[in-house]
Amino acid sequence: MESAFVFYPRNVREIADKARGYWSVYRKVRKILKEVPVAPDRWTYSDLAIAPPGNDENDRLDIYQATAGGEGALARKRRDDMLRAGRGRVPSVEAADCASAGQIHQPLS
């Protein structure tokens, strides 16, 4: 069992450290919230996260280029988008893309 003369001072110090950390974060956030409404480019600023989706948006993301199934996922999305747009029968690219990603096994003869 810990002595009260050790426990309470340590407890007060921990509370003070946490309060100082919370105050620091609060000041940083408050500063950002004051800067945003007066920023000169606030109406023209855009980045990938807030930009409207485009046709080639996913092609530019590294996650689709760095993973094994990324290209297959993009090909399937393109095929599904074409089907939803009503462009008639679209050749199946899923089997070829999945096979290149190693997801489909060829039948044994």
C-alpha positions as CSV (number, residue, x, y, z in Angstrom):
1,M,0.0,0.0,0.0
2,E,1.3,3.4,-1.0
3,S,1.6,6.3,1.5
4,A,-0.8,9.2,1.1
5,F,2.2,11.5,1.1
6,V,3.4,9.9,-2.0
7,F,0.1,9.1,-3.8
8,Y,-1.6,12.5,-3.6
9,P,1.3,14.7,-4.8
10,R,1.9,12.3,-7.7
11,N,-1.8,12.3,-8.5
12,V,-1.9,16.1,-8.5
13,R,1.1,16.3,-10.7
14,E,-0.5,13.9,-13.2
15,I,-3.7,15.9,-13.3
16,A,-1.7,19.1,-13.8
17,D,0.3,17.6,-16.7
18,K,-2.9,16.4,-18.4
19,A,-4.5,19.8,-17.9
20,R,-1.4,21.5,-19.4
21,G,-1.6,19.2,-22.4
22,Y,-5.3,19.7,-22.9
23,W,-4.8,23.5,-22.7
24,S,-2.1,23.4,-25.3
25,V,-4.3,21.4,-27.7
26,Y,-7.2,23.8,-27.1
27,R,-5.0,26.9,-27.9
28,K,-3.8,25.3,-31.1
29,V,-7.3,24.4,-32.3
30,R,-8.6,27.8,-31.3
31,K,-5.9,29.5,-33.3
32,I,-6.8,27.4,-36.4
33,L,-10.4,28.2,-35.9
34,K,-9.7,31.9,-35.9
35,E,-7.5,31.7,-39.0
36,V,-9.8,29.7,-41.2
37,P,-12.7,32.3,-41.6
38,V,-10.3,35.1,-42.6
39,A,-8.0,33.1,-44.9
40,P,-7.9,34.7,-48.3
41,D,-8.1,31.4,-50.3
42,R,-10.9,29.9,-48.2
43,W,-13.3,29.8,-51.2
44,T,-10.9,28.5,-53.8
45,Y,-8.9,26.0,-51.7
46,S,-9.3,22.4,-52.8
47,D,-7.4,19.1,-52.3
48,L,-8.1,15.4,-53.1
49,A,-10.1,14.8,-49.9
50,I,-12.6,17.6,-50.5
51,A,-12.6,17.7,-54.3
52,P,-15.6,16.4,-56.2
53,P,-14.9,12.9,-57.6
54,G,-13.5,12.7,-61.1
55,N,-13.2,9.9,-63.6
56,D,-9.5,9.3,-62.9
57,E,-9.4,10.1,-59.2
58,N,-8.7,6.5,-58.2
59,D,-6.0,6.0,-60.8
60,R,-3.9,8.7,-59.1
61,L,-4.1,7.2,-55.6
62,D,-1.0,5.3,-54.6
63,I,-3.0,2.6,-52.7
64,Y,-4.3,1.2,-55.9
65,Q,-0.9,1.1,-57.5
66,A,1.0,-0.4,-54.5
67,T,-1.4,-3.3,-53.7
68,A,-1.8,-6.5,-55.6
69,G,-5.6,-6.2,-55.9
70,G,-5.7,-2.5,-56.6
71,E,-5.6,-2.7,-60.4
72,G,-8.3,-5.4,-60.3
73,A,-10.5,-3.3,-58.1
74,L,-10.1,-0.3,-60.4
75,A,-11.0,-2.4,-63.4
76,R,-14.1,-3.8,-61.7
77,K,-15.1,-0.3,-60.7
78,R,-14.7,1.0,-64.3
79,R,-16.8,-2.0,-65.5
80,D,-19.5,-1.4,-62.9
81,D,-19.6,2.4,-63.8
82,M,-20.0,1.6,-67.4
83,L,-22.8,-0.8,-66.7
84,R,-24.6,1.7,-64.5
85,A,-24.3,4.3,-67.2
86,G,-26.2,2.0,-69.5
87,R,-23.5,1.5,-72.2
88,G,-24.8,-1.9,-73.1
89,R,-22.9,-5.2,-72.6
90,V,-19.4,-4.7,-71.3
91,P,-16.8,-7.4,-71.7
92,S,-15.9,-9.1,-68.4
93,V,-12.6,-7.8,-67.2
94,E,-13.0,-9.2,-63.8
95,A,-11.6,-12.7,-64.5
96,A,-8.5,-11.3,-66.3
97,D,-7.8,-8.8,-63.6
98,C,-8.4,-11.3,-60.8
99,A,-6.2,-13.8,-62.5
100,S,-3.4,-11.3,-62.8
101,A,-3.7,-10.6,-59.1
102,G,-3.5,-14.3,-58.4
103,Q,-7.0,-14.6,-57.1
104,I,-8.4,-17.1,-59.6
105,H,-7.0,-20.6,-60.0
106,Q,-7.1,-22.2,-63.4
107,P,-9.0,-25.5,-63.5
108,L,-6.9,-28.7,-63.7
109,S,-7.2,-30.6,-66.9
